[in-house]
Every structure is written in C-alpha cells, then in structure tokens.
C-alpha cells in the first residue's frame, strides 16, 4: 500500500519531466549529445538520455562544465558554477562550496551575466512563504565562481536600485569605478540587464 501511494505521488512529477535536445560538455572536454532535463538550480545531478524516451543517466554537477539546449527560441546554455554572495554585515563575498546551475543571460567583453531561477517555497504549508525570483550574477569565464548583484521578484521594491548600486560598487569599485559613477536608474528600469552589460562594455571590459 505504501509503495502504491508513493507511486501515485511520483506519477505527476514523472509526467511533467521533459527532456530537451542538447549537448553536455564535461570538465575533461568530452561531450555527450542527446536529451537533457533542465535541473533545479541546486540539483547536484544532471539527467541525460541518449534517446528522448530512453533510459536516464545521471551525471554529477562536479563533472559537468556546461550543457547547451536547442530550444524553440534558440540555444540556451547552463554552466555549473559556485555562487558567491555578500557576507552578513561585511563588504566581501563568500563562495559556496557546492555548485549550482546558472543560465547564461548575456555575454560581454570578459564578463558574462548569469541568471538563476528560484521557485516559490511553501515551507510545507498551504500558502507560499516565499515567491519565485530571478537572481543575477557576474561571471568572468576564468573563474569557477560568480558574484551576486541583483534579484527580481516581479515588482520593484523600495530601495532596490540603491542595493543594486551597492553590489555594482562592491564588484567594480577598484577595477572599473565608472560602472558606479555612470549607473543610471531610469536607463536600468528601461533596458534592464542589456544596459548593465552595455555599461560594462563601454567603460571596462577586456578592450579597455
């Protein structure tokens, strides 16, 4: 009876699992092309099938460099990276030991902006205690970690731009102070991450 109940609980999850055509690139340079399920950001495994309806293999996030999916809207690439968030009451970053999956949002001159989706968490209750969010990180390809700088919760919060500016300053105050000096609230609200990347490319980057 317990096994039957467990099967019934798992069936909806199995039904919604979807595999997309794509290629995995491992840390050793080897690749595998087939079908890949998009993992949650914190999953330590990546599910792969050589055929869409075939058997599922699981690979450790520590063995994977990236995977690229062929979607209707175009190619999308996820990288396995360590997250770095600001320490409490300190102006410095702490790098997490476990890796996470982050989607490449946009590329720049020596700097990429990465996106991470976090679904709502209900705390085991009926009503959600947190809402879904998109977190944004700066990533320099020579590093195995990326640094947090912004979060989107669907609505603009009071003081949001001030916090963004603080994180931009923490990332670039020494390397490229123009990032902070020229940061404009109206332009950010109008053009979002496209504006941040353009600001970096025009004032910093490997070509400056």
C-alpha positions as CSV (number, residue, x, y, z in Angstrom):
1,X,0.0,0.0,0.0
2,X,2.8,2.4,0.9
3,X,4.5,1.6,-2.4
4,X,1.3,2.4,-4.3
5,X,0.9,5.7,-2.5
6,X,4.5,6.6,-3.3
7,X,4.0,5.7,-7.0
8,X,0.8,7.9,-7.1
9,X,2.8,10.8,-5.6
10,X,5.6,10.4,-8.1
11,X,3.5,10.0,-11.2
12,X,2.7,13.7,-11.7
13,X,6.4,14.5,-11.3
14,X,7.3,11.9,-13.9
15,X,4.6,13.2,-16.2
16,X,5.9,16.7,-16.3
17,X,9.5,15.8,-16.6
18,X,10.7,17.0,-20.1
19,X,13.9,16.3,-21.9
20,X,15.2,18.7,-24.5
21,X,17.8,18.1,-27.3
22,X,21.2,19.2,-26.2
23,X,24.8,18.6,-25.5
24,X,26.7,18.2,-22.3
25,X,30.3,19.3,-22.1
26,X,32.3,17.7,-19.2
27,X,35.3,19.2,-17.4
28,X,37.6,16.8,-19.2
29,X,36.5,18.1,-22.6
30,X,34.4,15.1,-23.6
31,X,30.8,15.7,-24.7
32,X,27.5,13.8,-24.9
33,X,24.7,14.7,-27.3
34,X,21.1,13.6,-26.6
35,X,18.3,14.8,-24.5
36,X,18.7,16.7,-21.2
37,X,16.2,17.6,-18.4
38,X,16.6,21.2,-17.1
39,X,17.6,20.8,-13.4
40,X,16.7,23.0,-10.5
41,X,19.4,25.5,-9.7
42,X,20.6,23.5,-6.6
43,X,20.4,20.0,-8.1
44,X,23.7,18.1,-7.8
45,X,22.7,15.8,-10.7
46,X,22.1,16.3,-14.4
47,X,19.7,13.8,-16.1
48,X,20.5,12.7,-19.6
49,X,19.1,10.4,-22.2
50,X,20.7,9.2,-25.4
51,X,17.2,8.9,-26.9
52,X,14.2,11.0,-25.8
53,X,12.3,8.0,-24.4
54,X,15.4,6.0,-23.5
55,X,17.0,5.2,-20.1
56,X,18.0,8.1,-17.9
57,X,21.6,8.6,-16.9
58,X,22.7,10.9,-14.1
59,X,25.9,12.9,-14.0
60,X,27.3,14.8,-11.1
61,X,27.4,18.6,-11.3
62,X,31.1,18.4,-10.3
63,X,31.9,16.5,-13.6
64,X,30.0,18.9,-15.9
65,X,31.3,22.2,-17.2
66,X,28.1,23.2,-19.1
67,X,25.2,22.0,-21.1
68,X,23.5,23.6,-24.1
69,X,19.9,23.1,-25.1
70,X,18.3,23.5,-28.5
71,X,15.0,25.2,-27.7
72,X,12.4,26.8,-30.0
73,X,13.6,30.3,-29.0
74,X,17.2,29.3,-29.8
75,X,20.2,27.8,-27.9
76,X,20.3,28.2,-24.1
77,X,23.5,27.3,-22.1
78,X,23.8,26.5,-18.4
79,X,27.0,26.4,-16.5
80,X,28.0,24.7,-13.3
81,X,29.4,27.4,-11.0
82,X,30.0,28.2,-7.4
83,X,27.8,31.0,-6.1
84,X,29.3,33.9,-4.2
85,X,27.1,36.1,-2.0
86,X,27.9,39.0,0.3
87,X,28.7,38.1,3.8
88,X,26.4,39.4,6.5
89,X,27.4,42.9,7.7
90,X,30.6,42.7,5.5
91,X,31.6,44.1,2.2
92,X,33.1,41.0,0.8
93,X,31.9,37.8,-0.9
94,X,31.7,34.3,0.4
95,X,32.0,31.5,-2.1
96,X,29.7,28.4,-1.6
97,X,31.3,25.0,-1.7
98,X,28.5,23.4,-3.7
99,X,28.0,24.3,-7.3
100,X,24.7,25.5,-8.9
101,X,23.2,25.6,-12.4
102,X,23.1,29.1,-13.9
103,X,21.8,30.1,-17.3
104,X,24.0,32.4,-19.5
105,X,21.9,35.6,-19.8
106,X,24.2,37.8,-21.9
107,X,27.9,37.9,-22.8
108,X,30.3,40.9,-22.7
109,X,33.9,41.7,-23.1
110,X,35.4,39.4,-20.5
111,X,32.3,39.4,-18.3
112,X,29.0,37.5,-18.5
113,X,25.7,38.0,-16.7
114,X,24.2,34.8,-15.4
115,X,20.6,34.1,-14.4
116,X,19.4,31.7,-11.7
117,X,15.7,30.9,-11.2
118,X,14.4,30.0,-7.7
119,X,10.8,28.7,-7.4
120,X,8.5,29.6,-4.5
121,X,9.0,27.7,-1.3
122,X,5.9,26.9,0.7
123,X,7.6,25.8,3.9
124,X,5.5,22.7,4.0
125,X,2.3,24.7,4.5
126,X,-0.6,25.7,2.2
127,X,0.4,29.3,1.5
128,X,3.8,30.2,0.0
129,X,6.3,31.8,2.4
130,X,8.4,33.0,-0.5
131,X,7.8,33.9,-4.1
132,X,9.7,32.9,-7.2
133,X,12.7,35.0,-8.0
134,X,15.4,35.5,-10.6
135,X,18.9,36.1,-9.3
136,X,21.6,37.7,-11.4
137,X,25.4,37.2,-11.1
138,X,28.5,38.5,-12.7
139,X,30.8,35.8,-14.0
140,X,34.3,36.1,-15.5
141,X,35.0,33.0,-17.6
142,X,38.4,32.5,-16.0
143,X,36.7,31.9,-12.6
144,X,34.8,28.9,-11.3
145,X,32.5,31.2,-9.2
146,X,30.1,34.0,-10.0
147,X,29.2,37.0,-7.8
148,X,25.6,38.0,-6.9
149,X,24.5,41.6,-7.7
150,X,20.7,41.7,-8.2
151,X,17.3,39.9,-7.7
152,X,14.0,40.3,-9.4
153,X,10.7,39.4,-7.6
154,X,8.2,40.6,-10.2
155,X,7.6,44.0,-8.5
156,X,10.0,46.9,-7.8
157,X,10.9,47.2,-4.1
158,X,11.7,50.4,-2.2
159,X,15.4,50.9,-2.2
160,X,16.0,48.3,-4.9
161,X,18.2,50.5,-7.0
162,X,20.3,51.6,-4.0
163,X,21.0,47.9,-3.2
164,X,21.9,47.3,-6.9
165,X,24.3,50.2,-6.8
166,X,26.0,48.9,-3.7
167,X,26.6,45.5,-5.3
168,X,27.9,47.1,-8.5
169,X,30.3,49.1,-6.4
170,X,31.4,46.0,-4.5
171,X,32.2,44.3,-7.8
172,X,33.8,47.1,-9.7
173,X,34.9,49.9,-7.3
174,X,38.6,49.1,-7.9
175,X,38.6,47.5,-11.3
176,X,36.2,49.9,-13.0
177,X,34.8,52.8,-10.9
178,X,33.0,54.2,-14.0
179,X,30.4,51.4,-13.6
180,X,29.1,53.0,-10.4
181,X,29.6,56.6,-11.5
182,X,27.6,56.2,-14.7
183,X,24.9,53.9,-13.4
184,X,21.5,55.5,-14.1
185,X,18.3,54.4,-12.5
186,X,16.0,55.3,-15.4
187,X,18.1,53.6,-18.0
188,X,18.3,50.4,-15.8
189,X,14.5,50.4,-15.4
190,X,14.1,50.8,-19.2
191,X,16.7,48.3,-20.5
192,X,17.5,46.1,-17.5
193,X,20.5,43.8,-18.0
194,X,21.1,44.9,-21.5
195,X,22.0,48.3,-20.0
196,X,24.3,46.8,-17.3
197,X,26.2,44.8,-19.9
198,X,26.5,47.8,-22.3
199,X,27.8,50.0,-19.4
200,X,30.5,47.4,-18.7
201,X,31.5,47.0,-22.3
202,X,31.8,50.8,-22.9
203,X,33.7,51.6,-19.7
204,X,35.5,48.4,-18.7
205,X,35.9,45.1,-20.4
206,X,38.9,43.4,-22.0
207,X,39.0,46.0,-24.8
208,X,39.5,49.0,-22.5
